[in-house]
């Protein structure tokens, strides 16, 4: 039995698709039984961004584990909240719930409760996003990917239309039909038009798409999956290839800087962040920044 944690906070969205509330309670009950000397509490979220606040506050206590019972978006808030709190030694974990959790599916090593009881912490990389410059710059962290272009626009439509297999298909088809490319200015001054630009710390996303054959979440680099503007039929071909045999090896980087040409939504692990036109954006790797179990 592990004495690794003094306190475990289980955060869940009571309005999530699926059974997040039931899963959170089952995890609390099991951990309470198996770790009787550890305080295990559940905390429902009340509004967008609440998980980030709860996680940041929990990170102020030593020997704390924060568990997100959620999809990728909910876990993004927890990871970002804990990381923004600084080097507190707080550990994060995720139990997949809601629509999907690509991060848990790709990085899972053992059942979560067993991993928590064992208390064996490992360190994974994070993506650090900086929007703007100087004291007004916004810094956010992502555990799996940051995207601009087709990916976040589909995410916005999913949130408007609701999640579920049929609605997902309708949203993707509708968005694909009206999508327009975007232009950014790269660090060397080159202006380039893209249909999609994705920075990935895991090799798969959206349940089925394989982005890279080589991407791992602890190698100190991220994959750059760039789709320059082409015809819609060629974009569709790339999507089909990702969903069937994968996109193959992709270029890697430790930093990528560009400036937006028009207002652009960025997607961080399913959470959408609006970025103004003519805004500098920097994506960097944060090696080993995520302490986790699972």
C-alpha positions in Angstrom: 0.0 0.0 0.0 1.4 3.4 -1.0 1.7 6.5 1.2 2.5 8.6 -1.8 -0.5 10.9 -1.4 -2.0 12.6 1.6 -4.9 14.0 -0.4 -6.7 13.0 -3.5 -9.2 15.3 -5.2 -11.5 13.8 -7.8 -13.0 16.5 -10.2 -15.9 15.8 -12.5 -18.5 17.6 -14.5 -22.0 16.6 -13.3 -23.4 17.6 -16.7 -20.9 15.6 -18.8 -22.1 13.1 -21.4 -21.8 9.6 -20.0 -21.6 8.7 -16.3 -18.8 10.9 -15.0 -20.6 11.4 -11.6 -21.0 7.7 -11.1 -17.4 7.0 -12.1 -16.1 9.6 -9.8 -18.0 8.2 -6.8 -16.9 4.7 -7.6 -13.3 5.8 -7.8 -13.7 7.7 -4.5 -15.2 4.6 -2.8 -12.5 2.2 -4.1 -9.6 4.5 -3.1 -11.1 5.2 0.3 -11.2 1.4 0.9 -7.7 0.8 -0.4 -6.0 3.9 1.0 -7.7 4.4 4.4 -5.1 6.9 5.6 -5.6 9.2 2.5 -8.3 11.8 2.3 -10.3 11.2 -0.9 -12.9 13.8 -1.9 -15.0 14.4 -5.0 -15.7 17.9 -6.4 -18.2 18.6 -9.2 -17.6 21.6 -11.5 -20.2 24.3 -11.8 -19.1 26.2 -14.9 -16.6 26.4 -17.7 -13.1 26.9 -16.3 -14.1 25.7 -12.8 -11.9 22.6 -13.0 -8.9 24.8 -13.7 -9.6 26.9 -10.5 -10.2 23.8 -8.4 -7.0 22.2 -9.6 -4.9 25.3 -9.1 -6.3 25.7 -5.5 -5.6 22.0 -4.7 -2.0 22.3 -6.0 -1.3 24.5 -3.0 -1.4 21.5 -0.7 1.6 19.1 -0.5 1.4 15.5 -1.5 -1.8 16.0 -3.5 -3.2 14.0 -6.5 -5.8 15.7 -8.7 -7.9 13.3 -10.8 -10.0 14.5 -13.6 -13.0 12.2 -14.5 -13.6 13.7 -17.9 -12.8 13.9 -21.6 -9.7 15.6 -23.0 -11.1 19.1 -22.4 -11.8 18.6 -18.7 -8.4 17.1 -18.2 -6.9 20.1 -20.0 -8.3 22.4 -17.4 -6.9 20.3 -14.5 -3.4 20.0 -16.1 -3.3 23.7 -16.9 -4.5 24.7 -13.4 -1.9 22.5 -11.7 0.9 23.6 -14.0 0.0 27.3 -13.6 0.3 26.9 -9.9 4.1 26.3 -10.3 6.4 23.6 -9.1 4.3 22.3 -6.2 4.9 18.6 -6.7 1.2 18.0 -7.4 0.4 14.9 -9.5 -2.4 14.7 -12.1 -4.3 11.7 -13.4 -7.3 11.2 -15.7 -10.2 8.7 -15.8 -11.8 8.7 -19.2 -15.4 9.9 -19.2 -17.6 12.0 -21.5 -17.2 11.9 -25.2 -13.6 10.8 -25.5 -10.2 10.9 -23.9 -7.4 10.4 -26.4 -4.7 11.2 -23.8 -5.8 8.4 -21.4 -6.3 5.9 -24.3 -2.8 6.5 -25.6 -0.8 6.8 -22.3 -2.7 4.2 -20.2 -0.4 1.6 -18.6 -2.7 0.1 -16.0 -6.1 0.5 -14.3 -6.2 4.0 -12.6 -7.0 2.8 -9.1 -4.2 0.3 -9.2 -1.8 3.0 -10.4 -2.9 5.4 -7.6 -2.4 2.8 -4.9 1.0 1.9 -6.2 1.9 5.6 -6.3 4.5 5.3 -9.1 4.8 8.7 -10.6 6.1 9.3 -14.2 6.7 12.5 -16.0 5.3 13.4 -19.5 5.8 16.4 -21.6 3.4 19.2 -22.0 2.8 21.7 -24.8 3.1 25.4 -23.7 1.2 27.9 -25.7 2.0 31.7 -25.4 -0.4 34.1 -27.1 0.7 37.6 -27.4 3.9 39.2 -26.0 5.0 41.0 -22.9 3.0 41.3 -19.6 -0.3 40.8 -21.4 0.7 37.5 -22.9 -1.6 34.5 -22.2 0.1 31.2 -21.3 -1.8 27.9 -21.4 -0.7 24.3 -21.3 -2.0 21.3 -23.2 -1.4 17.6 -22.5 -2.0 16.3 -26.1 -2.4 18.8 -28.9 -2.8 22.4 -30.0 -4.5 23.0 -33.3 -5.6 25.8 -35.6 -7.7 25.5 -38.7 -10.1 22.7 -39.5 -9.7 20.9 -36.1 -10.8 23.7 -33.8 -13.6 24.7 -36.1 -15.1 21.2 -36.0 -14.7 21.4 -32.2 -16.8 24.6 -32.0 -19.5 23.0 -34.2 -19.6 19.9 -31.9 -20.1 22.1 -28.9 -23.0 23.9 -30.6 -24.6 20.8 -32.0 -24.0 18.5 -29.1 -21.9 15.4 -28.9 -23.0 12.0 -30.1 -22.2 9.8 -33.1 -24.9 11.1 -35.4 -24.5 14.7 -34.4 -20.7 14.4 -34.8 -21.0 13.2 -38.3 -23.5 16.0 -39.3 -21.3 18.6 -37.7 -18.1 17.4 -39.4 -19.8 17.2 -42.8 -21.3 20.7 -42.4 -18.1 22.3 -41.3 -16.1 20.6 -44.0 -18.4 22.0 -46.7 -18.0 25.6 -45.6 -14.4 25.6 -44.3 -11.9 28.2 -45.7 -8.1 28.1 -45.3 -6.2 30.5 -43.1 -2.9 32.3 -43.6 -0.2 32.9 -41.0 3.2 34.5 -41.1 6.0 32.2 -40.0 9.0 33.3 -37.9 11.1 33.9 -41.0 8.5 36.2 -42.5 7.0 33.7 -44.9 3.3 33.9 -45.4 1.7 30.5 -45.8 -1.9 29.3 -46.2 -3.0 26.1 -44.3 -6.1 24.1 -44.0 -4.9 22.7 -40.7 -1.9 23.1 -38.4 -1.6 20.7 -35.5 1.1 20.4 -32.8 0.8 17.0 -31.2 2.3 15.3 -28.1 0.4 12.0 -28.7 0.2 9.9 -31.9 -3.6 9.7 -32.0 -6.6 12.0 -31.7 -10.4 12.1 -32.4 -10.7 8.4 -31.4 -9.5 6.9 -34.6 -7.0 9.3 -36.4 -3.3 8.2 -36.3 -1.2 11.4 -36.6 2.2 9.9 -36.5 4.1 6.6 -36.2 6.8 8.1 -33.9 5.1 10.5 -31.5 5.6 9.7 -27.8 4.6 12.0 -24.9 8.0 12.0 -23.1 10.7 12.5 -25.8 11.1 16.3 -25.4 9.6 17.1 -28.8 6.2 17.5 -30.5 5.0 16.5 -33.9 4.1 19.2 -36.5 1.2 18.0 -38.7 0.9 20.7 -41.3 -1.7 20.6 -44.1 -1.0 23.4 -46.6 -4.1 24.6 -48.5 -5.3 22.2 -51.1 -8.6 21.1 -52.6 -11.2 19.8 -50.3 -11.1 16.4 -51.9 -7.4 16.2 -51.0 -8.1 17.2 -47.4 -10.7 14.4 -47.3 -8.1 12.0 -48.5 -5.8 13.0 -45.7 -8.5 12.5 -43.2 -9.3 9.0 -44.6 -5.6 8.1 -44.5 -5.3 9.2 -40.9 -8.3 7.1 -39.9 -7.2 4.0 -41.8 -3.4 3.5 -42.1 -2.2 6.7 -40.4 -0.2 9.7 -41.7 3.2 8.1 -41.1 6.3 9.9 -39.7 6.0 13.7 -39.2 8.5 16.5 -38.6 9.2 17.3 -35.0 10.2 20.5 -33.1 10.7 22.0 -29.7 9.2 25.4 -30.7 7.1 26.8 -33.4 6.3 30.5 -33.8 3.8 32.3 -36.1 1.5 35.3 -36.3 -2.2 35.1 -37.1 -3.5 36.8 -40.2 -7.1 36.9 -39.0 -9.1 36.1 -35.9 -8.4 32.4 -35.3 -9.7 29.8 -32.8 -7.1 27.6 -31.3 -8.0 24.2 -29.9 -6.1 22.9 -26.8 -7.1 19.3 -26.1 -10.7 20.0 -27.0 -10.9 23.5 -25.3 -11.2 26.4 -27.7 -9.3 29.7 -27.3 -10.1 32.7 -29.4 -7.0 34.5 -30.8 -7.2 38.0 -32.4 -5.8 38.9 -35.8 -2.1 39.8 -36.1 -1.2 38.1 -32.8 2.1 36.3 -32.2 1.6 32.7 -31.1 4.4 30.5 -29.7 4.1 26.7 -29.1 6.9 25.1 -27.1 7.6 21.8 -25.5 7.7 21.7 -21.7 9.8 18.5 -21.1 8.6 16.4 -18.2 6.2 19.1 -16.9 3.3 16.7 -16.2 3.7 14.4 -13.1 1.1 11.7 -13.5 0.1 8.2 -12.6 -1.9 5.7 -14.6 
